[in-house]
Amino acid sequence: MFQRACMLLICFSLTTISFPVLAETPNLQPGIWAHTTTTTIEGPMSLQPQTSTNQECLTQAQIDKGVNMLEIPQQCIVQQVKVLRDTADFAVDCDIQGIKNHFIGHTNFHGDHMDGQMSSEMNSPMGVMVMKMNFTAKRIGACPASE
């Protein structure tokens, strides 16, 4: 769940938060978006790359809400957000059950598609683990009329 929230943090507009940021409306079109994410984990316990796909409806109202649409865990602090029309950069620090994570990410917006990457350094009891996520997403159609 947390990994998904961080992915959404990269993908969607972070334009309305309660501290100073540089924010513009990202170059994204509302609709059904198909996401493909490849995740690797390196460290004392490395894992083979894992690829996942999903689809979801992104409405203009959600884009306008920005970070407020997310359920970011209370243990996380957004350190930096910079959203421009065609890019977004962010940094988030989390302390979840005593395990500290530092996330950084970058996204490119292209209207009907986007791509980006995020990395996380986690200080686990086994040692430092590094998670890297690369993603692509594209708009594949309109949301159903009921959304």
One Martini backbone bead per residue (centre of mass of N, CA, C, O) as a GRO file, in nm:
protein
  147
    1MET     BB    1   0.059   0.062  -0.022
    2PHE     BB    2   0.295   0.259   0.010
    3GLN     BB    3   0.411   0.222  -0.272
    4ARG     BB    4   0.158   0.333  -0.414
    5ALA     BB    5   0.161   0.616  -0.290
    6CYS     BB    6   0.435   0.691  -0.409
    7MET     BB    7   0.359   0.657  -0.702
    8LEU     BB    8   0.138   0.872  -0.699
    9LEU     BB    9   0.321   1.101  -0.619
   10ILE     BB   10   0.459   1.102  -0.894
   11CYS     BB   11   0.219   1.102  -1.112
   12PHE     BB   12   0.067   1.326  -0.960
   13SER     BB   13  -0.035   1.610  -0.863
   14LEU     BB   14   0.149   1.858  -0.642
   15THR     BB   15  -0.018   2.156  -0.607
   16THR     BB   16  -0.163   2.122  -0.296
   17ILE     BB   17   0.017   2.247  -0.037
   18SER     BB   18   0.123   2.370   0.302
   19PHE     BB   19   0.389   2.454   0.145
   20PRO     BB   20   0.646   2.564  -0.017
   21VAL     BB   21   0.610   2.569  -0.378
   22LEU     BB   22   0.657   2.466  -0.702
   23ALA     BB   23   0.352   2.518  -0.903
   24GLU     BB   24   0.192   2.347  -1.160
   25THR     BB   25   0.014   2.233  -1.413
   26PRO     BB   26   0.011   1.941  -1.538
   27ASN     BB   27   0.065   1.749  -1.837
   28LEU     BB   28  -0.252   1.616  -1.803
   29GLN     BB   29  -0.499   1.376  -1.876
   30PRO     BB   30  -0.786   1.272  -1.827
   31GLY     BB   31  -0.837   0.920  -1.735
   32ILE     BB   32  -0.730   0.623  -1.840
   33TRP     BB   33  -0.456   0.455  -1.680
   34ALA     BB   34  -0.155   0.286  -1.770
   35HIS     BB   35   0.069   0.100  -1.562
   36THR     BB   36   0.433   0.050  -1.547
   37THR     BB   37   0.637  -0.131  -1.305
   38THR     BB   38   0.982  -0.142  -1.203
   39THR     BB   39   1.137  -0.337  -0.940
   40THR     BB   40   1.424  -0.295  -0.729
   41ILE     BB   41   1.642  -0.477  -0.494
   42GLU     BB   42   1.918  -0.371  -0.288
   43GLY     BB   43   2.132  -0.577  -0.081
   44PRO     BB   44   2.122  -0.816   0.156
   45MET     BB   45   1.829  -0.841  -0.011
   46SER     BB   46   1.795  -0.934  -0.319
   47LEU     BB   47   1.591  -0.872  -0.611
   48GLN     BB   48   1.427  -0.930  -0.868
   49PRO     BB   49   1.271  -0.794  -1.102
   50GLN     BB   50   0.951  -0.625  -1.080
   51THR     BB   51   0.640  -0.637  -1.261
   52SER     BB   52   0.372  -0.398  -1.290
   53THR     BB   53   0.013  -0.357  -1.344
   54ASN     BB   54  -0.226  -0.083  -1.405
   55GLN     BB   55  -0.555   0.068  -1.364
   56GLU     BB   56  -0.687   0.414  -1.378
   57CYS     BB   57  -0.875   0.684  -1.278
   58LEU     BB   58  -0.825   1.027  -1.387
   59THR     BB   59  -0.929   1.321  -1.267
   60GLN     BB   60  -0.949   1.654  -1.250
   61ALA     BB   61  -1.009   1.666  -0.948
   62GLN     BB   62  -0.755   1.509  -0.867
   63ILE     BB   63  -0.547   1.693  -0.988
   64ASP     BB   64  -0.642   1.946  -0.819
   65LYS     BB   65  -0.569   1.816  -0.530
   66GLY     BB   66  -0.327   1.651  -0.530
   67VAL     BB   67  -0.187   1.540  -0.241
   68ASN     BB   68  -0.482   1.517  -0.107
   69MET     BB   69  -0.550   1.230  -0.254
   70LEU     BB   70  -0.362   1.107  -0.055
   71GLU     BB   71  -0.238   0.841   0.175
   72ILE     BB   72  -0.019   0.959   0.368
   73PRO     BB   73   0.165   0.873   0.602
   74GLN     BB   74   0.229   1.015   0.910
   75GLN     BB   75   0.545   0.921   0.897
   76CYS     BB   76   0.553   1.138   0.669
   77ILE     BB   77   0.773   1.374   0.494
   78VAL     BB   78   0.763   1.640   0.288
   79GLN     BB   79   1.050   1.802   0.157
   80GLN     BB   80   0.989   1.803  -0.167
   81VAL     BB   81   0.834   2.015  -0.429
   82LYS     BB   82   0.831   2.011  -0.801
   83VAL     BB   83   0.596   2.156  -1.026
   84LEU     BB   84   0.566   2.132  -1.362
   85ARG     BB   85   0.432   2.092  -1.657
   86ASP     BB   86   0.673   1.850  -1.741
   87THR     BB   87   0.752   1.820  -1.424
   88ALA     BB   88   0.865   1.620  -1.130
   89ASP     BB   89   0.978   1.667  -0.788
   90PHE     BB   90   1.085   1.460  -0.498
   91ALA     BB   91   1.080   1.436  -0.126
   92VAL     BB   92   1.070   1.162   0.121
   93ASP     BB   93   1.019   1.098   0.470
   94CYS     BB   94   1.029   0.789   0.666
   95ASP     BB   95   0.881   0.633   0.976
   96ILE     BB   96   0.836   0.283   0.994
   97GLN     BB   97   0.872   0.110   1.258
   98GLY     BB   98   1.186   0.234   1.269
   99ILE     BB   99   1.202   0.268   0.955
  100LYS     BB  100   1.402   0.436   0.736
  101ASN     BB  101   1.305   0.657   0.460
  102HIS     BB  102   1.428   0.770   0.132
  103PHE     BB  103   1.266   0.959  -0.115
  104ILE     BB  104   1.312   0.989  -0.474
  105GLY     BB  105   1.182   1.186  -0.764
  106HIS     BB  106   1.084   1.160  -1.122
  107THR     BB  107   0.877   1.333  -1.373
  108ASN     BB  108   0.724   1.303  -1.698
  109PHE     BB  109   0.510   1.509  -1.890
  110HIS     BB  110   0.284   1.427  -2.202
  111GLY     BB  111  -0.036   1.424  -2.141
  112ASP     BB  112  -0.074   1.089  -2.252
  113HIS     BB  113   0.210   1.060  -2.097
  114MET     BB  114   0.454   0.892  -1.875
  115ASP     BB  115   0.766   0.921  -1.680
  116GLY     BB  116   0.991   0.749  -1.436
  117GLN     BB  117   1.152   0.779  -1.105
  118MET     BB  118   1.245   0.590  -0.804
  119SER     BB  119   1.405   0.614  -0.481
  120SER     BB  120   1.516   0.405  -0.198
  121GLU     BB  121   1.639   0.438   0.136
  122MET     BB  122   1.681   0.168   0.371
  123ASN     BB  123   1.703   0.120   0.726
  124SER     BB  124   1.759  -0.189   0.816
  125PRO     BB  125   1.841  -0.452   1.020
  126MET     BB  126   2.021  -0.572   0.764
  127GLY     BB  127   2.042  -0.293   0.623
  128VAL     BB  128   2.094  -0.137   0.336
  129MET     BB  129   1.827  -0.055   0.112
  130VAL     BB  130   1.756  -0.045  -0.246
  131MET     BB  131   1.499   0.115  -0.425
  132LYS     BB  132   1.383   0.079  -0.767
  133MET     BB  133   1.173   0.283  -0.987
  134ASN     BB  134   1.016   0.227  -1.299
  135PHE     BB  135   0.798   0.423  -1.521
  136THR     BB  136   0.494   0.391  -1.710
  137ALA     BB  137   0.234   0.592  -1.878
  138LYS     BB  138  -0.105   0.576  -2.021
  139ARG     BB  139  -0.358   0.691  -2.202
  140ILE     BB  140  -0.664   0.484  -2.295
  141GLY     BB  141  -0.909   0.674  -2.193
  142ALA     BB  142  -1.206   0.717  -2.068
  143CYS     BB  143  -1.396   0.754  -1.818
  144PRO     BB  144  -1.648   0.663  -1.671
  145ALA     BB  145  -1.939   0.839  -1.620
  146SER     BB  146  -1.949   0.773  -1.293
  147GLU     BB  147  -1.653   0.937  -1.226
   0.00000   0.00000   0.00000
